[in-house]
Amino acid sequence: NHFFVAFSLPFAMSWIDSAIGVARCLTGAASLALPSTTAQTFALRSVGSDPNAVLVMRMFGSRELMLGVGLLWARSAQESKLVKLLLQAGVVIDLLDFLASILGMASRSPLTRKTTTLVGGPALIGVLLGLGALYK
């Protein structure tokens, strides 16, 4: 059983960058096309009634979509230096998103635990997956 795990892990790790790219594309496209619905997924309140919040969700969406498209293109073109650069950028961005969710919980108008978890959790997972893809 340990023999199988030892040989399957590197293979699985080689697909992490593709999975990250697909997840970023899906999140980005959803945030661009359906910002209010996507915001509700993250337990963000009243985005639909606030045009400024809709704009911020769409800006988030464009960032995620372009990171995902770039990562998938670079991987398919076997541009390993670009893949590495995009993974590094994604780790930094996800780390900043995680820190922003923690700061949001500590602000004067704090985020709920649910919102902090639904925003900060995926960001932290993104950091860990990105690091896993970088150091496979």
Biotite code that builds the C-alpha atoms (Angstrom):
import biotite.structure as struc

atoms = struc.array([
    struc.Atom([0.000, 0.000, 0.000], chain_id="A", res_id=1, res_name="ASN", atom_name="CA", element="C"),
    struc.Atom([2.849, 2.443, 0.799], chain_id="A", res_id=2, res_name="HIS", atom_name="CA", element="C"),
    struc.Atom([4.412, 1.572, -2.560], chain_id="A", res_id=3, res_name="PHE", atom_name="CA", element="C"),
    struc.Atom([1.282, 2.793, -4.396], chain_id="A", res_id=4, res_name="PHE", atom_name="CA", element="C"),
    struc.Atom([1.114, 6.051, -2.412], chain_id="A", res_id=5, res_name="VAL", atom_name="CA", element="C"),
    struc.Atom([4.792, 6.811, -3.033], chain_id="A", res_id=6, res_name="ALA", atom_name="CA", element="C"),
    struc.Atom([4.363, 6.560, -6.801], chain_id="A", res_id=7, res_name="PHE", atom_name="CA", element="C"),
    struc.Atom([0.902, 8.103, -7.122], chain_id="A", res_id=8, res_name="SER", atom_name="CA", element="C"),
    struc.Atom([1.641, 11.269, -5.113], chain_id="A", res_id=9, res_name="LEU", atom_name="CA", element="C"),
    struc.Atom([4.073, 12.852, -7.640], chain_id="A", res_id=10, res_name="PRO", atom_name="CA", element="C"),
    struc.Atom([1.604, 12.120, -10.443], chain_id="A", res_id=11, res_name="PHE", atom_name="CA", element="C"),
    struc.Atom([-1.237, 13.733, -8.489], chain_id="A", res_id=12, res_name="ALA", atom_name="CA", element="C"),
    struc.Atom([0.922, 16.723, -7.604], chain_id="A", res_id=13, res_name="MET", atom_name="CA", element="C"),
    struc.Atom([1.669, 17.329, -11.294], chain_id="A", res_id=14, res_name="SER", atom_name="CA", element="C"),
    struc.Atom([-2.023, 18.088, -11.846], chain_id="A", res_id=15, res_name="TRP", atom_name="CA", element="C"),
    struc.Atom([-2.403, 20.542, -8.971], chain_id="A", res_id=16, res_name="ILE", atom_name="CA", element="C"),
    struc.Atom([-1.462, 23.529, -11.139], chain_id="A", res_id=17, res_name="ASP", atom_name="CA", element="C"),
    struc.Atom([-4.166, 22.557, -13.662], chain_id="A", res_id=18, res_name="SER", atom_name="CA", element="C"),
    struc.Atom([-6.731, 22.144, -10.885], chain_id="A", res_id=19, res_name="ALA", atom_name="CA", element="C"),
    struc.Atom([-5.785, 25.567, -9.511], chain_id="A", res_id=20, res_name="ILE", atom_name="CA", element="C"),
    struc.Atom([-6.166, 27.064, -12.991], chain_id="A", res_id=21, res_name="GLY", atom_name="CA", element="C"),
    struc.Atom([-9.611, 25.519, -13.492], chain_id="A", res_id=22, res_name="VAL", atom_name="CA", element="C"),
    struc.Atom([-10.776, 26.617, -10.022], chain_id="A", res_id=23, res_name="ALA", atom_name="CA", element="C"),
    struc.Atom([-9.604, 30.189, -10.679], chain_id="A", res_id=24, res_name="ARG", atom_name="CA", element="C"),
    struc.Atom([-11.366, 30.226, -14.069], chain_id="A", res_id=25, res_name="CYS", atom_name="CA", element="C"),
    struc.Atom([-14.639, 28.967, -12.601], chain_id="A", res_id=26, res_name="LEU", atom_name="CA", element="C"),
    struc.Atom([-14.524, 31.354, -9.646], chain_id="A", res_id=27, res_name="THR", atom_name="CA", element="C"),
    struc.Atom([-13.583, 34.260, -11.906], chain_id="A", res_id=28, res_name="GLY", atom_name="CA", element="C"),
    struc.Atom([-16.248, 33.580, -14.523], chain_id="A", res_id=29, res_name="ALA", atom_name="CA", element="C"),
    struc.Atom([-18.921, 33.180, -11.837], chain_id="A", res_id=30, res_name="ALA", atom_name="CA", element="C"),
    struc.Atom([-17.861, 36.426, -10.128], chain_id="A", res_id=31, res_name="SER", atom_name="CA", element="C"),
    struc.Atom([-17.951, 38.322, -13.419], chain_id="A", res_id=32, res_name="LEU", atom_name="CA", element="C"),
    struc.Atom([-21.246, 36.916, -14.667], chain_id="A", res_id=33, res_name="ALA", atom_name="CA", element="C"),
    struc.Atom([-23.132, 36.521, -11.372], chain_id="A", res_id=34, res_name="LEU", atom_name="CA", element="C"),
    struc.Atom([-21.449, 38.743, -8.778], chain_id="A", res_id=35, res_name="PRO", atom_name="CA", element="C"),
    struc.Atom([-24.363, 38.755, -6.326], chain_id="A", res_id=36, res_name="SER", atom_name="CA", element="C"),
    struc.Atom([-24.822, 34.986, -6.443], chain_id="A", res_id=37, res_name="THR", atom_name="CA", element="C"),
    struc.Atom([-21.097, 34.380, -6.077], chain_id="A", res_id=38, res_name="THR", atom_name="CA", element="C"),
    struc.Atom([-20.971, 36.786, -3.143], chain_id="A", res_id=39, res_name="ALA", atom_name="CA", element="C"),
    struc.Atom([-23.773, 34.834, -1.440], chain_id="A", res_id=40, res_name="GLN", atom_name="CA", element="C"),
    struc.Atom([-21.661, 31.682, -1.819], chain_id="A", res_id=41, res_name="THR", atom_name="CA", element="C"),
    struc.Atom([-19.042, 33.435, 0.318], chain_id="A", res_id=42, res_name="PHE", atom_name="CA", element="C"),
    struc.Atom([-21.757, 34.649, 2.742], chain_id="A", res_id=43, res_name="ALA", atom_name="CA", element="C"),
    struc.Atom([-21.126, 38.285, 1.765], chain_id="A", res_id=44, res_name="LEU", atom_name="CA", element="C"),
    struc.Atom([-24.251, 40.286, 2.516], chain_id="A", res_id=45, res_name="ARG", atom_name="CA", element="C"),
    struc.Atom([-26.100, 42.817, 0.354], chain_id="A", res_id=46, res_name="SER", atom_name="CA", element="C"),
    struc.Atom([-23.749, 42.772, -2.630], chain_id="A", res_id=47, res_name="VAL", atom_name="CA", element="C"),
    struc.Atom([-26.706, 42.824, -5.034], chain_id="A", res_id=48, res_name="GLY", atom_name="CA", element="C"),
    struc.Atom([-28.055, 46.054, -3.587], chain_id="A", res_id=49, res_name="SER", atom_name="CA", element="C"),
    struc.Atom([-24.692, 47.826, -3.601], chain_id="A", res_id=50, res_name="ASP", atom_name="CA", element="C"),
    struc.Atom([-23.279, 48.693, -7.048], chain_id="A", res_id=51, res_name="PRO", atom_name="CA", element="C"),
    struc.Atom([-19.861, 49.320, -5.479], chain_id="A", res_id=52, res_name="ASN", atom_name="CA", element="C"),
    struc.Atom([-19.784, 45.799, -4.051], chain_id="A", res_id=53, res_name="ALA", atom_name="CA", element="C"),
    struc.Atom([-20.862, 44.384, -7.429], chain_id="A", res_id=54, res_name="VAL", atom_name="CA", element="C"),
    struc.Atom([-17.951, 46.240, -9.028], chain_id="A", res_id=55, res_name="LEU", atom_name="CA", element="C"),
    struc.Atom([-15.483, 44.829, -6.479], chain_id="A", res_id=56, res_name="VAL", atom_name="CA", element="C"),
    struc.Atom([-16.814, 41.284, -7.039], chain_id="A", res_id=57, res_name="MET", atom_name="CA", element="C"),
    struc.Atom([-16.358, 41.719, -10.792], chain_id="A", res_id=58, res_name="ARG", atom_name="CA", element="C"),
    struc.Atom([-12.830, 43.062, -10.276], chain_id="A", res_id=59, res_name="MET", atom_name="CA", element="C"),
    struc.Atom([-12.092, 39.983, -8.143], chain_id="A", res_id=60, res_name="PHE", atom_name="CA", element="C"),
    struc.Atom([-13.574, 37.868, -10.922], chain_id="A", res_id=61, res_name="GLY", atom_name="CA", element="C"),
    struc.Atom([-11.415, 39.388, -13.634], chain_id="A", res_id=62, res_name="SER", atom_name="CA", element="C"),
    struc.Atom([-8.280, 38.806, -11.534], chain_id="A", res_id=63, res_name="ARG", atom_name="CA", element="C"),
    struc.Atom([-9.166, 35.179, -10.856], chain_id="A", res_id=64, res_name="GLU", atom_name="CA", element="C"),
    struc.Atom([-10.179, 34.486, -14.449], chain_id="A", res_id=65, res_name="LEU", atom_name="CA", element="C"),
    struc.Atom([-6.987, 35.919, -15.910], chain_id="A", res_id=66, res_name="MET", atom_name="CA", element="C"),
    struc.Atom([-4.763, 34.079, -13.406], chain_id="A", res_id=67, res_name="LEU", atom_name="CA", element="C"),
    struc.Atom([-6.577, 30.847, -14.245], chain_id="A", res_id=68, res_name="GLY", atom_name="CA", element="C"),
    struc.Atom([-6.473, 31.315, -18.023], chain_id="A", res_id=69, res_name="VAL", atom_name="CA", element="C"),
    struc.Atom([-2.811, 32.289, -17.854], chain_id="A", res_id=70, res_name="GLY", atom_name="CA", element="C"),
    struc.Atom([-1.952, 29.272, -15.736], chain_id="A", res_id=71, res_name="LEU", atom_name="CA", element="C"),
    struc.Atom([-3.814, 26.835, -18.000], chain_id="A", res_id=72, res_name="LEU", atom_name="CA", element="C"),
    struc.Atom([-2.309, 28.361, -21.149], chain_id="A", res_id=73, res_name="TRP", atom_name="CA", element="C"),
    struc.Atom([1.223, 28.349, -19.725], chain_id="A", res_id=74, res_name="ALA", atom_name="CA", element="C"),
    struc.Atom([0.838, 24.733, -18.634], chain_id="A", res_id=75, res_name="ARG", atom_name="CA", element="C"),
    struc.Atom([-0.494, 23.617, -22.030], chain_id="A", res_id=76, res_name="SER", atom_name="CA", element="C"),
    struc.Atom([2.323, 25.498, -23.801], chain_id="A", res_id=77, res_name="ALA", atom_name="CA", element="C"),
    struc.Atom([4.840, 23.900, -21.430], chain_id="A", res_id=78, res_name="GLN", atom_name="CA", element="C"),
    struc.Atom([6.066, 27.320, -20.335], chain_id="A", res_id=79, res_name="GLU", atom_name="CA", element="C"),
    struc.Atom([7.390, 26.140, -16.978], chain_id="A", res_id=80, res_name="SER", atom_name="CA", element="C"),
    struc.Atom([8.869, 29.503, -15.954], chain_id="A", res_id=81, res_name="LYS", atom_name="CA", element="C"),
    struc.Atom([5.521, 31.234, -16.564], chain_id="A", res_id=82, res_name="LEU", atom_name="CA", element="C"),
    struc.Atom([3.650, 28.478, -14.718], chain_id="A", res_id=83, res_name="VAL", atom_name="CA", element="C"),
    struc.Atom([5.985, 28.984, -11.746], chain_id="A", res_id=84, res_name="LYS", atom_name="CA", element="C"),
    struc.Atom([5.565, 32.770, -11.857], chain_id="A", res_id=85, res_name="LEU", atom_name="CA", element="C"),
    struc.Atom([1.753, 32.522, -12.001], chain_id="A", res_id=86, res_name="LEU", atom_name="CA", element="C"),
    struc.Atom([1.715, 29.995, -9.159], chain_id="A", res_id=87, res_name="LEU", atom_name="CA", element="C"),
    struc.Atom([3.916, 32.317, -7.075], chain_id="A", res_id=88, res_name="GLN", atom_name="CA", element="C"),
    struc.Atom([1.632, 35.263, -7.834], chain_id="A", res_id=89, res_name="ALA", atom_name="CA", element="C"),
    struc.Atom([-1.388, 33.163, -6.882], chain_id="A", res_id=90, res_name="GLY", atom_name="CA", element="C"),
    struc.Atom([0.170, 32.171, -3.555], chain_id="A", res_id=91, res_name="VAL", atom_name="CA", element="C"),
    struc.Atom([0.867, 35.818, -2.692], chain_id="A", res_id=92, res_name="VAL", atom_name="CA", element="C"),
    struc.Atom([-2.628, 36.923, -3.783], chain_id="A", res_id=93, res_name="ILE", atom_name="CA", element="C"),
    struc.Atom([-4.310, 34.117, -1.835], chain_id="A", res_id=94, res_name="ASP", atom_name="CA", element="C"),
    struc.Atom([-2.200, 34.891, 1.233], chain_id="A", res_id=95, res_name="LEU", atom_name="CA", element="C"),
    struc.Atom([-3.246, 38.557, 1.026], chain_id="A", res_id=96, res_name="LEU", atom_name="CA", element="C"),
    struc.Atom([-6.901, 37.484, 0.630], chain_id="A", res_id=97, res_name="ASP", atom_name="CA", element="C"),
    struc.Atom([-6.546, 35.291, 3.723], chain_id="A", res_id=98, res_name="PHE", atom_name="CA", element="C"),
    struc.Atom([-5.025, 38.162, 5.714], chain_id="A", res_id=99, res_name="LEU", atom_name="CA", element="C"),
    struc.Atom([-7.786, 40.507, 4.477], chain_id="A", res_id=100, res_name="ALA", atom_name="CA", element="C"),
    struc.Atom([-10.418, 38.098, 5.804], chain_id="A", res_id=101, res_name="SER", atom_name="CA", element="C"),
    struc.Atom([-8.677, 37.998, 9.201], chain_id="A", res_id=102, res_name="ILE", atom_name="CA", element="C"),
    struc.Atom([-8.467, 41.812, 9.247], chain_id="A", res_id=103, res_name="LEU", atom_name="CA", element="C"),
    struc.Atom([-12.137, 41.952, 8.270], chain_id="A", res_id=104, res_name="GLY", atom_name="CA", element="C"),
    struc.Atom([-13.030, 39.939, 11.331], chain_id="A", res_id=105, res_name="MET", atom_name="CA", element="C"),
    struc.Atom([-11.145, 42.390, 13.541], chain_id="A", res_id=106, res_name="ALA", atom_name="CA", element="C"),
    struc.Atom([-12.529, 45.601, 12.004], chain_id="A", res_id=107, res_name="SER", atom_name="CA", element="C"),
    struc.Atom([-15.108, 47.997, 13.496], chain_id="A", res_id=108, res_name="ARG", atom_name="CA", element="C"),
    struc.Atom([-17.816, 46.321, 11.419], chain_id="A", res_id=109, res_name="SER", atom_name="CA", element="C"),
    struc.Atom([-16.541, 42.773, 11.711], chain_id="A", res_id=110, res_name="PRO", atom_name="CA", element="C"),
    struc.Atom([-17.266, 40.014, 9.243], chain_id="A", res_id=111, res_name="LEU", atom_name="CA", element="C"),
    struc.Atom([-19.189, 37.080, 10.637], chain_id="A", res_id=112, res_name="THR", atom_name="CA", element="C"),
    struc.Atom([-17.302, 33.886, 11.423], chain_id="A", res_id=113, res_name="ARG", atom_name="CA", element="C"),
    struc.Atom([-19.162, 32.229, 8.560], chain_id="A", res_id=114, res_name="LYS", atom_name="CA", element="C"),
    struc.Atom([-18.033, 34.877, 6.064], chain_id="A", res_id=115, res_name="THR", atom_name="CA", element="C"),
    struc.Atom([-14.468, 34.844, 7.383], chain_id="A", res_id=116, res_name="THR", atom_name="CA", element="C"),
    struc.Atom([-14.396, 31.053, 7.049], chain_id="A", res_id=117, res_name="THR", atom_name="CA", element="C"),
    struc.Atom([-15.953, 31.012, 3.565], chain_id="A", res_id=118, res_name="LEU", atom_name="CA", element="C"),
    struc.Atom([-13.553, 33.700, 2.299], chain_id="A", res_id=119, res_name="VAL", atom_name="CA", element="C"),
    struc.Atom([-10.424, 32.965, 4.303], chain_id="A", res_id=120, res_name="GLY", atom_name="CA", element="C"),
    struc.Atom([-10.692, 29.175, 4.122], chain_id="A", res_id=121, res_name="GLY", atom_name="CA", element="C"),
    struc.Atom([-10.485, 28.872, 0.330], chain_id="A", res_id=122, res_name="PRO", atom_name="CA", element="C"),
    struc.Atom([-7.742, 31.505, 0.274], chain_id="A", res_id=123, res_name="ALA", atom_name="CA", element="C"),
    struc.Atom([-5.681, 29.491, 2.745], chain_id="A", res_id=124, res_name="LEU", atom_name="CA", element="C"),
    struc.Atom([-6.332, 26.303, 0.757], chain_id="A", res_id=125, res_name="ILE", atom_name="CA", element="C"),
    struc.Atom([-5.166, 28.207, -2.347], chain_id="A", res_id=126, res_name="GLY", atom_name="CA", element="C"),
    struc.Atom([-1.920, 29.093, -0.566], chain_id="A", res_id=127, res_name="VAL", atom_name="CA", element="C"),
    struc.Atom([-1.313, 25.489, 0.429], chain_id="A", res_id=128, res_name="LEU", atom_name="CA", element="C"),
    struc.Atom([-2.184, 24.078, -3.011], chain_id="A", res_id=129, res_name="LEU", atom_name="CA", element="C"),
    struc.Atom([-0.043, 26.705, -4.716], chain_id="A", res_id=130, res_name="GLY", atom_name="CA", element="C"),
    struc.Atom([2.911, 25.861, -2.484], chain_id="A", res_id=131, res_name="LEU", atom_name="CA", element="C"),
    struc.Atom([2.296, 22.175, -3.150], chain_id="A", res_id=132, res_name="GLY", atom_name="CA", element="C"),
    struc.Atom([2.353, 22.788, -6.900], chain_id="A", res_id=133, res_name="ALA", atom_name="CA", element="C"),
    struc.Atom([5.507, 24.894, -6.634], chain_id="A", res_id=134, res_name="LEU", atom_name="CA", element="C"),
    struc.Atom([7.416, 22.380, -4.535], chain_id="A", res_id=135, res_name="TYR", atom_name="CA", element="C"),
    struc.Atom([6.199, 19.123, -6.063], chain_id="A", res_id=136, res_name="LYS", atom_name="CA", element="C"),
])
